[in-house]
Amino acid sequence: MNLPPGLRFSFENDPPWSDREAIDEALGAYNAPFLADPRYSYFGIFVRDEADTIRAGLIGNCYAGWLFVNLLWIEAGLRRAGIGTRLIAEAERHALEFGCHSAWLDTFSFQGPEFYPRLGYREFARLDYPPGHERIFFRKQLKPE
């Protein structure tokens, strides 16, 4: 494949966040005419200690009517105390306020996939990834159809 003059391919490890945002914004602009609501919300919900250190958190986004829970982590000593449930509930509350109808997320088989069905999430796919484990995909309807 030949690129137009003045252009080049580049493979870059750990590109800066600003480069990711450039692609995200350009793709969002392309997608907008196809969506009833092209708004998006990137957000984080955190549990911090007195030193402002993150002890638990959730990173997610709302887009095109869906909440996506990208990352969920709770420090080992704080697990099984209801923090994960609270983080998911806050993300779902935000998603409903933003106009989302459903949520989806994925987890690995070694991360505790039994947690999400207790919150109303249903499995919809699995991949044999990483080797010797599985990546499990869940979804949940947030409001009735």
N, C-alpha and C positions, 0 to 999 in steps of 0.2 A: 504494500500500500504506500502510495506516495502522498505526502502531506503538501499542502500549498506552501509556496516559498515563505520563509520566515518562521515556520512552525517546526517543533520538534517534540518527540516523545520523551518523557522522563519518568523513570520509576524512582519513587522517593520513599524511604523508610521514615516513619514517624512525621508525616507532614504537619505543619502547624495548623492549629485549630482554624485560623483565618482561611486557609485553603479549603478545608472541609466546608466552612460556611459559604464560600464562593460557589462551590458545586451545589450545595443545598439550596441556596437562594436562586440559582439559575434553574435548577430542576423544579423548584416550587413555582417559579414564574411560568415555566412550560406547562406544568400540571394545572394551574389555576383555571383556565377556561373550561376544563373538563369536569370541574368539581362544583357542587352546589355551594359549598362553603370551603374556600381554600385557606382559611386561617390555620395557624398551627400554634402550639404552645409547648415549648421545651421547659421542663421544670425539674427541680430537685426538692426532696423532702428529707430533712436530716434530723438526727438525734445527736446533739453535741454536748460535751461536758463543759465544765467551768473554764477550761483552757481553750475552748472553741474547737477542740479536736472532734472530728466526726467519729462517732461510735456505731452508727447505723445510718443507712440511707437508701433512698430510691431515686433513680433517674428515669424519667419517662417523657413521653410526648403525646400530644393530642393532635390528630390530623385526619381530615376526611371522615369524621364521625367515629373514629376509633382511638382508644387509649392504648398505647404500647408501653409496657413496663420493660425498659431496656436493662436496667441493673437494679438488683435488690441485694443488700448486704447488711448483716448484723454481726457485730463483734461476738466472738464465741461465748464469752461470759454473759452476754445479754440475750442469747437465744432462748426460745421457749418461754418468754415472759410477756408475749402479746405485742411486741414491738413490730414484728413483721405484719401482723394482722392490721395494726394501726396504720402503718405506712401504706399498705394496699388500700385500706379504707379511705385515707386522705387523698390518694391518687384517684380513686374512683369518684370521690366527691368532687374533686376538681374537674374530672372528665365530664361528669353530668352537668356541672355548671357551664362548661365550655360547649355543651351540646352533643357530646358523644353518646352513641347508643350501645357500644360494645367495647370490650377490652381484649387484648391478647398479650401473651408473653411466652417466653421459652425458658427452660431450665435444663440442666444436665441431670442424668439419672443419679449421680452422686451428690447432688445439691439438696435433695429433699423434695422430690416431686409430689410426695403425699400431702404437702402443705396446701397446694393450690386448690385441689378438689374440695377441701374443707371450707374454702371461701367461695364456692360455687363455680369454679372454673372446670371446664370439660376438655379433656385431651382431644386434639384433632389431628395430630401427626407426630411421627417419630423418625429420626434419622440415626443411623449407626455412626455416631460421631460424638466425641473423639473415639479412636480405636479402643475397643473393650467396654465402651459405655454408649449411652444414647442421649440425644438432644430431644427433649419432649416439648411439644407446643400445646398451649392451652388457650382457650377463649372463654369469654363470659359475656352474656347479654346484660347490659346495665339497666336498660329500661324496656318495658314491654313493647312489642311491635304494634 
